[in-house]
């Protein structure tokens, strides 16, 4: 039994997305608000490298080949990403179309998006992006953005 004024301990297991709080000798599982990072890129080599780097850093990750697949993952309602890492130039549904549709969906509109792109300044970056990482990028720069949001 905790002493009067004793602090409760919160333990976090990022891989499971569960925080355990010890209170009066009983562990209570609390579902965290964000369960994973969603990586959206049509380039297999880049997507797989980013996924591997994030998993090596103990982040749970899901991935999609294009915006349409990403929206399908998000709308399944199986967890919620702390961050969407989004390429802009993709077939089927590009990053601009994804950002437009995501921002119009009340259930998804508040998800933070980090743009990962090689696109120059000829086309505007979606205005609601929380960060932009230009390709080619240093892994440290990407992990710094992820750490700020997850």
C-alpha positions in Angstrom: 0.0 0.0 0.0 1.5 3.4 -1.0 2.3 5.8 1.7 0.3 9.0 2.0 1.6 11.4 -0.5 3.6 8.7 -2.4 3.7 9.2 -6.1 2.1 6.7 -8.5 4.6 5.2 -11.0 3.7 5.2 -14.7 5.5 2.7 -16.8 5.4 2.9 -20.6 5.8 0.1 -23.1 5.9 1.9 -26.5 5.7 -1.4 -28.5 2.4 -2.4 -26.9 1.0 1.1 -26.7 0.1 0.5 -23.1 0.9 2.4 -19.9 0.7 0.7 -16.6 0.0 2.7 -13.5 0.6 1.2 -10.0 -2.0 2.3 -7.6 -2.6 0.6 -4.2 -0.7 -2.4 -5.4 -2.9 -3.0 -8.5 -1.7 -2.5 -12.1 -4.3 -0.8 -14.3 -3.8 -0.9 -18.1 -4.5 2.3 -19.8 -4.8 2.5 -23.6 -2.5 5.3 -24.8 -4.0 7.8 -27.3 -1.5 6.9 -30.0 -0.4 3.4 -30.9 1.9 3.7 -33.9 3.6 5.7 -36.7 2.1 5.4 -40.2 4.7 5.6 -43.0 3.2 6.3 -46.4 5.6 6.1 -49.4 5.5 4.3 -52.7 9.2 3.7 -52.9 9.8 0.3 -51.3 13.4 1.0 -50.4 12.7 4.3 -48.6 9.6 3.0 -46.9 11.3 -0.2 -45.7 14.3 1.7 -44.5 12.2 4.2 -42.6 10.1 1.4 -41.1 13.2 -0.5 -40.0 14.9 2.6 -38.5 11.7 3.4 -36.5 11.3 -0.2 -35.3 15.0 -0.2 -34.3 14.2 2.8 -32.2 11.3 0.8 -30.6 8.5 2.6 -32.3 5.5 0.6 -33.5 5.0 1.2 -37.2 2.5 0.5 -40.0 3.1 1.3 -43.6 1.2 2.0 -46.8 2.2 2.3 -50.5 -0.1 5.3 -51.3 -2.6 7.6 -49.8 -5.6 5.4 -50.5 -4.1 2.5 -48.6 -3.2 4.9 -45.8 -6.7 6.2 -45.5 -8.0 2.6 -45.4 -5.6 1.8 -42.5 -6.7 4.9 -40.6 -10.4 4.3 -41.1 -10.2 0.7 -39.8 -10.0 2.3 -36.4 -7.4 -0.2 -35.1 -5.4 2.2 -33.0 -4.3 5.8 -33.8 -1.0 7.1 -35.1 1.0 9.7 -33.2 2.4 10.8 -36.6 1.9 10.2 -40.3 5.1 10.3 -42.4 3.8 11.2 -45.8 5.5 11.2 -49.2 3.8 13.6 -51.7 4.6 12.0 -55.1 2.8 8.6 -55.2 0.5 6.8 -57.7 -3.1 6.0 -57.0 -3.6 8.8 -54.4 -0.7 11.2 -53.9 0.2 13.0 -50.7 -1.7 16.2 -51.6 -5.0 14.3 -52.2 -4.4 12.3 -49.0 -3.9 15.5 -46.9 -7.0 17.1 -48.4 -9.2 14.1 -47.7 -7.7 13.5 -44.2 -8.3 17.1 -43.2 -12.0 16.9 -44.3 -12.6 13.8 -42.2 -13.5 14.8 -38.6 -12.1 11.5 -37.2 -8.7 12.1 -38.9 -8.4 15.8 -39.2 -6.3 16.3 -36.1 -3.6 13.7 -37.0 -0.2 15.3 -37.3 1.5 14.9 -40.7 5.2 15.1 -41.4 5.9 15.5 -45.2 8.9 13.5 -46.5 9.5 14.6 -50.0 12.0 15.4 -52.8 9.5 17.8 -54.3 11.0 21.3 -54.7 9.2 24.5 -54.2 7.1 24.3 -57.5 4.1 22.8 -55.6 3.1 24.0 -52.2 3.4 21.7 -49.2 0.1 21.0 -47.4 -0.3 23.9 -45.0 -1.3 21.7 -42.0 1.9 19.7 -42.0 3.7 19.8 -38.7 7.1 19.3 -40.3 8.8 18.8 -43.6 11.8 16.5 -44.2 13.5 16.8 -47.6 14.8 13.7 -49.4 17.5 12.7 -49.2 17.4 13.1 -45.5 19.6 12.1 -42.5 18.0 9.5 -40.2 18.7 11.7 -37.2 16.6 14.5 -38.7 13.7 12.2 -39.2 14.0 10.7 -35.7 14.1 14.2 -34.2 10.7 15.0 -35.8 9.3 11.6 -34.7 10.5 12.2 -31.1 8.7 15.5 -31.0 5.3 13.9 -31.8 5.5 10.4 -30.4 
